[in-house]
Amino acid sequence: MQKSCFNKFLCTVLGPPGAGKGTLSLRLRDLYGIMSMSPGEEIRRIVSSGQGDLSVQLKEAISMGHLVSDQLVDEIVRNRLTELLLSAEGIILDGYPRTVEQAKTFLSFLKEKVKARVFVFVIKADRNLLEKRMSNRLICKNLGCQATYSKLSDSERVSQNICERCDGELAVRLDDNPAGIKNRLDKYEDMEQQLVNFYEQNGIEVLRFNGDEPSVDALADTFSKIVISAESVC
Ligand SMILES: [Zn+2]
């Protein structure tokens, strides 16, 4: 493992849909104040701010059903990271980079601009378990929240389709059906393999964790220990 004495870290989280990446990010924010960002969240933030050319450009693309281009996503992530790293000790990136092309651009940006320990946190999970989790998943419809829950949860509010974080309404994602789930898991596995190969070839630390356990707190605990142990070796 590469040891470094940077006092900041940047972690990109890889994990199949249903492995709890979003929930982990929220938990780390609540428990340890670790900042997280995802391009989707950032795009929604810019659009809802309604300020600047970028907001107009994004709103237009989204309303016309266009995907935001990779170049634009790269730019949005770079700008936000630069801003966040001024004050944050560490940042978790959720859902970025998604392709080897993006990872290349991202690493060259980091080399040039960012003094931080960079590592990749890969959450591994059993495929049957993921399929089961995804088919029972509920997501908060409030775009600013998007917390996820399970239909199997014993929370009374969740059973009434109410978000525990923001009181928003919970719903099933449109593509959380058997064909959609299989397709997303297949695509994800392919992407993960390519990205992990790329990171390892480029000397980036890749840490793998078992996400089969239902407890997101156990994952959050493991994550915080990695960050703390990295600080203590300096
Ligand atoms: Zn919510």
Residues whose N, C-alpha, C, O or C-beta is under 5 A from the ligand:
A	BS01	ZN	C140 N142 C145 Q146 A147 C163 R165 C166 D167 G168
